[in-house]
């Protein structure tokens, strides 16, 4: 059985802080929704670690309205 390569995914401290702020705000409305947000984020990190090439960089997207720095 061939093992698949796992890529290292790094989440910066500011990005992690922003995620926790959003989850905290969302938890004030719905704990279930906040839990789903964090679970989906973990799922996306795992998918990126498996194959980062499935998600294009923002500058490769054909979307002209993405603000710089997002």
C-alpha positions in Angstrom: 0.0 0.0 0.0 1.4 3.4 -1.0 1.4 6.1 1.5 0.2 9.5 0.5 2.2 12.6 1.1 1.0 15.0 3.8 1.9 18.6 3.4 2.5 20.9 6.4 -0.2 23.5 6.8 0.6 26.5 8.9 -2.0 28.8 10.4 -0.6 32.1 11.5 -1.3 33.5 14.9 -3.3 36.4 13.5 -5.4 34.0 11.4 -6.0 31.7 14.4 -7.0 34.7 16.5 -9.4 35.9 13.9 -11.0 32.4 13.6 -11.4 32.3 17.4 -13.0 35.8 17.4 -15.4 34.8 14.7 -16.3 31.5 16.5 -16.7 33.4 19.8 -19.1 35.9 18.1 -21.0 33.1 16.4 -21.2 31.2 19.7 -23.2 34.1 21.2 -25.9 33.3 18.6 -25.5 29.5 18.3 -23.0 27.2 19.9 -23.9 24.6 17.3 -23.0 26.9 14.5 -19.7 27.9 16.2 -18.8 24.2 16.6 -19.6 23.6 12.9 -17.4 26.5 11.9 -14.4 25.1 13.8 -15.1 21.5 12.6 -15.2 22.7 9.0 -12.0 24.7 9.4 -10.3 21.5 10.8 -11.7 19.5 7.8 -10.4 22.1 5.4 -6.9 22.0 7.0 -6.9 18.3 6.6 -7.9 18.5 2.9 -5.2 21.1 2.3 -2.6 18.8 4.0 -3.7 16.0 1.7 -3.6 18.0 -1.5 -3.0 21.8 -1.4 -3.2 22.0 -5.2 -7.0 21.5 -5.2 -7.4 25.1 -4.0 -6.0 27.9 -6.2 -4.3 30.9 -4.8 -6.5 34.0 -4.7 -4.4 35.7 -7.4 -5.2 32.7 -9.7 -8.9 33.1 -9.3 -10.9 34.9 -11.9 -12.6 37.1 -9.3 -11.7 40.8 -9.7 -13.2 42.0 -6.4 -11.0 40.2 -3.9 -9.5 43.0 -1.7 -5.7 43.0 -1.4 -4.5 41.2 1.7 -7.4 38.9 2.1 
